[in-house]
């Protein structure tokens, strides 16, 4: 039985135990950008709903609003901050607009594996950042989770070594950090909004882009791209964000249930996103004919040597030396803890 099957079996059991919600149930809204379907983010969202409704005996009903029904990530964060939305699930890029220190997680090739990242997301460093998010934004960060390792696709040639990116036009998020990374590799960073990526690739406006396998498959990008190199240059985070006024108004027991549900949601996404690296890569290869290359540690080291120093220097100008140094030290501690 694989990870997803185990989680599905466990959650079916929990769902079967759910009783009809009482008329007095408090109804709350949880908005995310991902569409409804068998995707790690949506599956994690369902786990949250099931756990909260089951453990509160129906005192809280969680209504799900996927597929940007309530607006884009920025709009949903604004709604949480204003108190009109109880919960959302934001990527680190969107969070950086409200809390700039989030940019520190975008140092290239920061994590050599997902388990190292999991250790750091549950470290004292992460706890301190979640407290600081509350202080600086008024929103409660319940948990961090794995949005996925970002990797390069393109239509020109396989990318094995850094020089293979030279001269390519690569779509990036509208983020100076990602533009700095791509430009350091000799490519031309072209910021394009997420809604326009597929059309830009189809029309040849750019040669490639960078995203995790689940996004490349689910977003249709694999249908218009030929080569995919899993170099895992940046680890993306999701943040489960709650309206602090709503959260602080819950009973202590229900607060604990919500926190537990957020951690269950985070671990569900962590596991399914990691499994998705190979599950969706196989789909891209078998169903769409993409050529997949998994970068070796030695190949990643070559990319890291070129990109990490200039991007890290840029990030230091935005978030300060102390935060960068603390994160780098936490990563090293996690590696020692895992691998001794």
Secondary structure, 3 states (H helix, E strand, C coil): CCHHHHHHHHHHHHHHCCCCCCCCCEEEEEECCCCCCCCHHHHHHHHHHHHHHHHCCCCEEEEEECCCCCCCHHHHHHHHHHCCCCEEEEEHHHHHCCCHHHHHHHCCCCCCCHHHHHHHHCCHHHHHHHHHHHHHHCEEEEEEEEEEEEEEEECCCCCCCHHHHCCCEEEECCCHHHHHHHHHCCCEEEECCHHHHHHHHHCCCCCEEEECHHHHHHCCHHHCCCEEEEEEEEEEEEEEEEEHHHHHCCCHHHHHHHHHHHHHHHHHHHHHHHHHHHHHHHHHHHHHCCEEEECCHHHHHHHHHHHHHHHHHHHHHHHCHHHHHHHHHHHHHHHHHHHC
